[in-house]
Amino acid sequence: MKLSFTTYRIFLKHTFGISRSSNNWYDIVLIFLQDGKIIGRGEAAPSARYNESKELIKSILDRGVFLPENCTDRNRIWEYILPQLGKVKSLEAAFSMALWDWWGQKQDQPLYELLGLDMLNTPMTSYTIAIGDISEIEEKVNEANPYAILKVKLGTLRSDKLIINEIRKITDKVIRVDANEGWDLETAIYMCKWLADRNVEFIEQPFPSKKLDHVSQLSKISPLEIFADENSINSKDIPDIKKFGYNGINIKLMKCGSIEEAMSMVKSAKFYDMKIMLGCMVETSVGITAASHLAGEVDAVDLDGNLLITNDPYKGVGIKNGRLVLPPMNGIGLKLESKNGDLR
Protein backbone atom coordinates (compact mmCIF):
# COMPACT_ATOMS: atom_id res chain seq x y z
CA MET A 1 0.00 0.00 0.00
CA LYS A 2 1.23 3.49 -0.90
CA LEU A 3 0.22 6.74 0.84
CA SER A 4 0.07 10.05 -1.00
CA PHE A 5 -1.73 13.36 -0.57
CA THR A 6 -2.43 16.65 -2.29
CA THR A 7 -3.84 20.04 -1.33
CA TYR A 8 -6.78 21.44 -3.25
CA ARG A 9 -8.60 24.77 -3.19
CA ILE A 10 -12.39 24.66 -3.51
CA PHE A 11 -14.27 27.75 -4.67
CA LEU A 12 -17.74 28.78 -3.51
CA LYS A 13 -20.64 29.57 -5.84
CA HIS A 14 -21.52 32.43 -3.50
CA THR A 15 -19.61 34.04 -0.64
CA PHE A 16 -20.13 31.72 2.31
CA GLY A 17 -20.81 33.81 5.37
CA ILE A 18 -21.55 32.73 8.92
CA SER A 19 -21.70 34.78 12.11
CA ARG A 20 -17.92 34.74 12.65
CA SER A 21 -16.41 34.61 9.14
CA SER A 22 -16.89 34.96 5.40
CA ASN A 23 -15.11 32.99 2.67
CA ASN A 24 -14.99 32.63 -1.09
CA TRP A 25 -12.75 29.55 -1.00
CA TYR A 26 -11.38 26.91 1.36
CA ASP A 27 -8.25 24.77 1.23
CA ILE A 28 -8.63 21.03 1.78
CA VAL A 29 -6.24 18.08 1.79
CA LEU A 30 -6.98 14.84 -0.05
CA ILE A 31 -5.50 11.54 1.16
CA PHE A 32 -4.92 8.54 -1.12
CA LEU A 33 -4.16 4.96 -0.09
CA GLN A 34 -3.28 2.95 -3.19
CA ASP A 35 -3.21 -0.83 -3.12
CA GLY A 36 -2.74 -2.18 -6.63
CA LYS A 37 -5.67 -0.89 -8.66
CA ILE A 38 -7.65 0.08 -5.55
CA ILE A 39 -7.46 3.68 -4.36
CA GLY A 40 -8.98 4.62 -1.00
CA ARG A 41 -9.78 8.33 -0.81
CA GLY A 42 -10.26 10.62 2.16
CA GLU A 43 -10.68 14.35 2.71
CA ALA A 44 -9.54 16.74 5.43
CA ALA A 45 -11.52 20.00 5.47
CA PRO A 46 -9.91 21.85 8.39
CA SER A 47 -11.66 24.65 10.27
CA ALA A 48 -10.00 27.60 11.95
CA ARG A 49 -12.72 27.38 14.61
CA TYR A 50 -10.99 24.21 15.85
CA ASN A 51 -7.46 25.55 15.32
CA GLU A 52 -6.87 23.41 12.26
CA SER A 53 -5.50 24.47 8.88
CA LYS A 54 -4.09 23.16 5.63
CA GLU A 55 -0.65 24.24 6.82
CA LEU A 56 -0.91 22.25 10.05
CA ILE A 57 -2.06 19.14 8.20
CA LYS A 58 0.61 19.49 5.54
CA SER A 59 3.32 19.84 8.20
CA ILE A 60 2.26 16.49 9.71
CA LEU A 61 2.13 14.76 6.34
CA ASP A 62 5.43 16.27 5.21
CA ARG A 63 7.14 14.89 8.31
CA GLY A 64 5.87 11.50 7.27
CA VAL A 65 2.94 9.29 8.19
CA PHE A 66 4.08 5.69 8.02
CA LEU A 67 2.10 2.57 7.23
CA PRO A 68 2.66 -0.77 8.98
CA GLU A 69 4.61 -3.47 7.20
CA ASN A 70 1.50 -5.64 7.09
CA CYS A 71 -1.29 -3.75 5.32
CA THR A 72 -3.88 -6.49 5.10
CA ASP A 73 -6.21 -5.49 7.95
CA ARG A 74 -8.07 -2.17 8.21
CA ASN A 75 -8.18 -2.09 12.01
CA ARG A 76 -4.46 -2.75 12.33
CA ILE A 77 -3.59 0.00 9.84
CA TRP A 78 -5.90 2.50 11.60
CA GLU A 79 -4.40 1.77 15.02
CA TYR A 80 -0.90 2.16 13.58
CA ILE A 81 -1.61 5.44 11.78
CA LEU A 82 -3.79 7.21 14.37
CA PRO A 83 -1.04 8.14 16.88
CA GLN A 84 0.92 9.81 14.05
CA LEU A 85 -1.82 12.33 13.16
CA GLY A 86 -1.26 14.87 15.92
CA LYS A 87 -4.86 14.65 17.17
CA VAL A 88 -5.93 16.82 14.21
CA LYS A 89 -9.50 15.66 13.78
CA SER A 90 -10.02 16.57 10.14
CA LEU A 91 -6.84 14.67 9.26
CA GLU A 92 -7.99 11.69 11.31
CA ALA A 93 -11.30 11.83 9.45
CA ALA A 94 -9.49 11.78 6.11
CA PHE A 95 -7.54 8.65 6.99
CA SER A 96 -10.65 7.00 8.42
CA MET A 97 -12.50 7.63 5.14
CA ALA A 98 -9.60 6.46 2.99
CA LEU A 99 -9.21 3.24 4.95
CA TRP A 100 -12.92 2.45 4.83
CA ASP A 101 -13.01 3.28 1.11
CA TRP A 102 -10.07 0.94 0.47
CA TRP A 103 -11.50 -1.80 2.66
CA GLY A 104 -14.95 -1.63 1.09
CA GLN A 105 -13.52 -1.94 -2.39
CA LYS A 106 -11.34 -4.82 -1.25
CA GLN A 107 -14.35 -6.59 0.31
CA ASP A 108 -16.69 -5.74 -2.61
CA GLN A 109 -19.13 -3.91 -0.31
CA PRO A 110 -20.30 -0.32 0.09
CA LEU A 111 -19.42 1.36 3.36
CA TYR A 112 -22.93 1.31 4.79
CA GLU A 113 -23.08 -2.47 4.39
CA LEU A 114 -19.71 -2.89 6.09
CA LEU A 115 -21.13 -0.87 9.01
CA GLY A 116 -24.31 -2.98 9.10
CA LEU A 117 -26.51 0.00 8.14
CA ASP A 118 -29.04 0.64 5.39
CA MET A 119 -30.04 3.58 3.22
CA LEU A 120 -33.73 2.79 2.99
CA ASN A 121 -35.11 5.46 5.32
CA THR A 122 -32.85 8.46 5.00
CA PRO A 123 -34.25 11.88 5.96
CA MET A 124 -34.57 14.78 3.54
CA THR A 125 -31.35 16.76 3.30
CA SER A 126 -31.27 20.55 3.63
CA TYR A 127 -29.64 23.19 1.43
CA THR A 128 -27.66 26.00 3.05
CA ILE A 129 -28.38 29.68 2.57
CA ALA A 130 -25.26 31.36 3.92
CA ILE A 131 -24.92 34.96 5.05
CA GLY A 132 -24.07 37.24 2.14
CA ASP A 133 -25.49 39.93 -0.08
CA ILE A 134 -29.23 40.25 0.57
CA SER A 135 -29.76 40.82 -3.16
CA GLU A 136 -28.56 37.23 -3.81
CA ILE A 137 -31.15 35.53 -1.60
CA GLU A 138 -33.66 34.95 -4.40
CA GLU A 139 -30.95 33.34 -6.55
CA LYS A 140 -29.85 31.12 -3.65
CA VAL A 141 -33.40 30.05 -2.89
CA ASN A 142 -33.95 29.21 -6.55
CA GLU A 143 -30.77 27.08 -6.53
CA ALA A 144 -32.28 25.21 -3.59
CA ASN A 145 -35.40 24.35 -5.59
CA PRO A 146 -34.84 20.54 -5.47
CA TYR A 147 -34.70 20.62 -1.66
CA ALA A 148 -37.66 20.71 0.70
CA ILE A 149 -35.66 22.14 3.61
CA LEU A 150 -33.45 25.23 3.87
CA LYS A 151 -30.69 25.68 6.41
CA VAL A 152 -30.28 29.41 6.98
CA LYS A 153 -27.19 30.93 8.56
CA LEU A 154 -28.01 33.69 11.06
CA GLY A 155 -26.21 35.24 14.01
CA THR A 156 -25.51 38.71 12.64
CA LEU A 157 -28.17 40.37 14.84
CA ARG A 158 -28.91 43.35 12.59
CA SER A 159 -29.60 41.24 9.50
CA ASP A 160 -31.25 38.11 10.93
CA LYS A 161 -34.87 39.19 10.58
CA LEU A 162 -34.21 40.76 7.19
CA ILE A 163 -32.75 37.48 5.88
CA ILE A 164 -35.74 35.43 7.05
CA ASN A 165 -38.24 37.98 5.74
CA GLU A 166 -36.56 38.00 2.32
CA ILE A 167 -36.67 34.21 2.16
CA ARG A 168 -40.31 34.18 3.22
CA LYS A 169 -41.20 36.47 0.32
CA ILE A 170 -40.09 33.65 -1.99
CA THR A 171 -40.87 30.36 -0.26
CA ASP A 172 -42.65 28.82 2.73
CA LYS A 173 -40.30 25.80 2.89
CA VAL A 174 -39.23 24.48 6.28
CA ILE A 175 -36.21 26.37 7.62
CA ARG A 176 -33.53 25.24 10.03
CA VAL A 177 -31.61 28.12 11.58
CA ASP A 178 -27.91 27.97 12.42
CA ALA A 179 -26.69 30.93 14.50
CA ASN A 180 -23.08 29.65 14.70
CA GLU A 181 -22.56 30.94 18.25
CA GLY A 182 -23.70 34.43 17.21
CA TRP A 183 -26.43 35.33 19.72
CA ASP A 184 -26.57 36.54 23.29
CA LEU A 185 -29.30 35.28 25.62
CA GLU A 186 -31.69 38.18 25.14
CA THR A 187 -31.44 37.97 21.36
CA ALA A 188 -31.87 34.19 21.37
CA ILE A 189 -35.03 34.33 23.49
CA TYR A 190 -36.55 36.96 21.22
CA MET A 191 -35.49 35.24 17.98
CA CYS A 192 -36.70 31.79 19.01
CA LYS A 193 -40.16 33.19 19.69
CA TRP A 194 -40.15 35.25 16.50
CA LEU A 195 -38.91 32.35 14.34
CA ALA A 196 -41.45 29.91 15.79
CA ASP A 197 -44.17 31.65 13.77
CA ARG A 198 -42.23 31.36 10.51
CA ASN A 199 -42.10 27.61 9.85
CA VAL A 200 -38.71 27.10 11.50
CA GLU A 201 -37.97 23.56 12.66
CA PHE A 202 -35.11 24.10 15.13
CA ILE A 203 -32.20 26.36 16.12
CA GLU A 204 -28.60 25.22 15.93
CA GLN A 205 -25.86 26.49 18.29
CA PRO A 206 -27.28 29.87 19.34
CA PHE A 207 -24.48 30.68 21.81
CA PRO A 208 -20.69 30.44 22.09
CA SER A 209 -19.82 26.95 23.27
CA LYS A 210 -18.74 28.15 26.73
CA LYS A 211 -22.19 29.64 27.40
CA LEU A 212 -23.89 26.39 28.38
CA ASP A 213 -25.73 28.23 31.16
CA HIS A 214 -27.48 30.25 28.44
CA VAL A 215 -28.60 27.00 26.80
CA SER A 216 -30.17 25.92 30.09
CA GLN A 217 -32.16 29.13 30.32
CA LEU A 218 -33.20 29.20 26.68
CA SER A 219 -34.27 25.57 26.51
CA LYS A 220 -36.81 26.10 29.29
CA ILE A 221 -38.72 28.77 27.37
CA SER A 222 -37.92 28.30 23.68
CA PRO A 223 -40.80 27.03 21.52
CA LEU A 224 -38.15 25.57 19.18
CA GLU A 225 -35.74 22.72 19.81
CA ILE A 226 -32.06 23.57 20.25
CA PHE A 227 -29.30 21.54 18.54
CA ALA A 228 -25.60 21.58 19.48
CA ASP A 229 -22.88 21.95 16.87
CA GLU A 230 -19.75 23.57 18.33
CA ASN A 231 -20.73 21.99 21.66
CA SER A 232 -21.02 18.57 20.02
CA ILE A 233 -17.51 17.46 19.06
CA ASN A 234 -17.49 13.78 20.05
CA SER A 235 -19.42 11.21 22.07
CA LYS A 236 -17.86 12.35 25.37
CA ASP A 237 -19.67 15.70 25.03
CA ILE A 238 -23.16 14.24 24.81
CA PRO A 239 -23.98 13.56 28.51
CA ASP A 240 -23.10 17.15 29.46
CA ILE A 241 -24.91 18.89 26.63
CA LYS A 242 -27.98 16.78 27.35
CA LYS A 243 -27.82 17.94 30.97
CA PHE A 244 -27.68 21.59 29.90
CA GLY A 245 -30.82 21.30 27.80
CA TYR A 246 -29.82 20.64 24.22
CA ASN A 247 -32.42 18.61 22.33
CA GLY A 248 -30.14 17.35 19.59
CA ILE A 249 -26.60 17.15 18.25
CA ASN A 250 -24.86 17.77 14.93
CA ILE A 251 -22.32 15.11 13.95
CA LYS A 252 -19.57 16.11 11.53
CA LEU A 253 -16.75 13.79 10.53
CA MET A 254 -14.34 16.73 10.46
CA LYS A 255 -15.06 17.45 14.13
CA CYS A 256 -15.25 13.97 15.61
CA GLY A 257 -12.33 12.52 13.65
CA SER A 258 -13.57 9.25 12.22
CA ILE A 259 -16.47 7.22 10.95
CA GLU A 260 -16.03 5.03 14.03
CA GLU A 261 -16.45 8.00 16.38
CA ALA A 262 -19.45 9.24 14.42
CA MET A 263 -21.10 5.88 15.02
CA SER A 264 -20.29 6.16 18.73
CA MET A 265 -21.99 9.57 18.76
CA VAL A 266 -25.08 8.08 17.13
CA LYS A 267 -25.20 5.37 19.78
CA SER A 268 -24.72 7.81 22.66
CA ALA A 269 -27.27 10.32 21.37
CA LYS A 270 -29.89 7.60 21.03
CA PHE A 271 -29.13 6.41 24.57
CA TYR A 272 -29.75 9.93 25.88
CA ASP A 273 -32.87 10.33 23.73
CA MET A 274 -31.39 13.19 21.73
CA LYS A 275 -32.12 13.92 18.09
CA ILE A 276 -29.28 13.60 15.60
CA MET A 277 -28.35 15.73 12.64
CA LEU A 278 -25.62 14.68 10.22
CA GLY A 279 -23.72 17.74 9.02
CA CYS A 280 -20.59 18.82 7.18
CA MET A 281 -18.11 21.56 6.48
CA VAL A 282 -17.76 22.92 2.95
CA GLU A 283 -16.23 19.82 1.34
CA THR A 284 -15.90 17.95 -1.94
CA SER A 285 -17.90 14.83 -2.72
CA VAL A 286 -15.25 12.76 -0.94
CA GLY A 287 -16.21 13.91 2.55
CA ILE A 288 -19.90 14.36 1.77
CA THR A 289 -20.28 10.89 0.26
CA ALA A 290 -18.44 9.27 3.16
CA ALA A 291 -20.78 10.91 5.67
CA SER A 292 -23.84 10.00 3.60
CA HIS A 293 -23.42 6.31 4.46
CA LEU A 294 -24.58 7.15 8.03
CA ALA A 295 -27.73 8.97 6.91
CA GLY A 296 -30.08 6.10 7.70
CA GLU A 297 -29.21 6.40 11.40
CA VAL A 298 -30.12 10.06 11.96
CA ASP A 299 -33.14 12.35 12.22
CA ALA A 300 -31.92 15.23 10.05
CA VAL A 301 -29.38 15.53 7.25
CA ASP A 302 -27.41 18.61 6.23
CA LEU A 303 -24.96 17.25 3.66
CA ASP A 304 -24.73 19.85 0.94
CA GLY A 305 -21.15 21.13 1.21
CA ASN A 306 -20.25 19.73 -2.22
CA LEU A 307 -23.24 21.49 -3.80
CA LEU A 308 -21.99 24.90 -2.70
CA ILE A 309 -18.71 24.73 -4.66
CA THR A 310 -17.83 25.21 -8.33
CA ASN A 311 -14.92 22.79 -8.76
CA ASP A 312 -15.76 19.45 -7.18
CA PRO A 313 -13.34 16.97 -8.80
CA TYR A 314 -15.36 13.91 -7.79
CA LYS A 315 -18.80 12.45 -8.30
CA GLY A 316 -20.36 10.51 -5.47
CA VAL A 317 -23.64 10.78 -3.61
CA GLY A 318 -26.53 12.33 -5.53
CA ILE A 319 -29.91 13.79 -4.66
CA LYS A 320 -33.31 12.48 -5.73
CA ASN A 321 -36.54 14.05 -4.47
CA GLY A 322 -34.52 15.83 -1.80
CA ARG A 323 -32.94 12.64 -0.41
CA LEU A 324 -29.41 11.28 -0.64
CA VAL A 325 -28.83 8.54 -3.21
CA LEU A 326 -25.56 6.62 -3.11
CA PRO A 327 -24.11 5.26 -6.35
CA PRO A 328 -24.06 1.44 -6.76
CA MET A 329 -20.36 1.21 -5.96
CA ASN A 330 -18.19 -0.38 -3.30
CA GLY A 331 -16.30 1.50 -0.62
CA ILE A 332 -17.41 5.11 -0.26
CA GLY A 333 -18.60 5.23 -3.87
CA LEU A 334 -16.47 7.85 -5.64
CA LYS A 335 -15.62 8.54 -9.23
CA LEU A 336 -12.95 11.00 -10.34
CA GLU A 337 -14.61 13.44 -12.74
CA SER A 338 -11.43 14.85 -14.24
CA LYS A 339 -7.82 13.73 -14.15
CA ASN A 340 -6.54 17.28 -14.62
CA GLY A 341 -3.96 17.65 -11.87
CA ASP A 342 -4.14 13.88 -11.18
CA LEU A 343 -6.13 13.76 -7.86
CA ARG A 344 -5.81 9.96 -8.21
Steps between C-alpha positions, in 0.01 A plus 500: 500500500623849410399825674485831316320831543430829328359839596206640308318833506121489468312809384153603616210579267412786734691661786448268795432709806426392855485705819878496554651487149452535126678303227512464124724192509637236736813286487462126555739205501426176316648170621558200272576142603588299190507122507547365149207629297302597811519860619348594836420871519452729797458873555614739772302826504661685792325780688666795668228478766673183624853634447559286194637606162641369175844608619474301823385189315767535234771535766394165651487327163830651387671362810373161396207279592614140483302188421556166675695230322189283489221689323241226478267600785314832526489508880872434532587775251269750676650427842850539356429828320282677759775593751696667217226752411556754776140478625393717204143384457448591136818310412385202705169514314681495166695187588189335643315563172790383285539178696129421488491583128794266436357226719155517343643469152718212614199323656266585208256683730383859540588668827149495643485122460837458670358702792182289509280798404247564225400794283131421477362767733726800468360842596468790258822698476508879533663764280698781662428868452812668635534860613585728209358769278126532565447557127620141435241330721249442220771339285610278790145393576445416134818287502349313794188414300556119512514508881204509736700643791721809526776545754541873557809652658418776750680655795570847363234666720426798275431289191335187643138608465566657161646172369201295617250755369668502158489121484136497606411729210611218269422171673322346799735198516607368839802689634768387741692788655870485584622796708861372520552629855386849396227590751486621857227374733261790452525479122457122501184514712348763273606328176379155603154640568501706181624210284246256645228674298694471174513125434839449665574146616786554747791726599860386481774627736358838605780581747879476528587151618608620846155649567330175598316684778325702228388175336343392829301821523396507136393137483246553778309767308580453131212373284765354266741215563868585544776297329870504594772537239813662646402342833471158336851389404502132599307243702656614830319835466151354478418432870588859595319674217193289572516616862514865393186471290600434142240297311728374226854480366674562168754234402775600258782268400741794493428572867481152648792355304376173357210297373544281808458797735200624304335164560581528871330841503191351337488229765548744788245751371238228466576381854438852631188540285648786300427573136784468251593713204773395258690806380813608316748774430535636147653190339533313172300188422765293678404615849131545422462153349684338790266664751194409293542131586384584857185682388265213579587530870409866556198729526622788283754530220697808398745364243523760228858628527590360157201676342625841610828483304588548133791258457416166658742252338298194601156354449344306783172527686211655308162646587160369393177657626702678767658181639853364477558226243827308510645364176505118459870477580717341766689688768389861536381512139713762323585569141767746389334744260818641350861388509628855453758537775482123569301488832532120465 
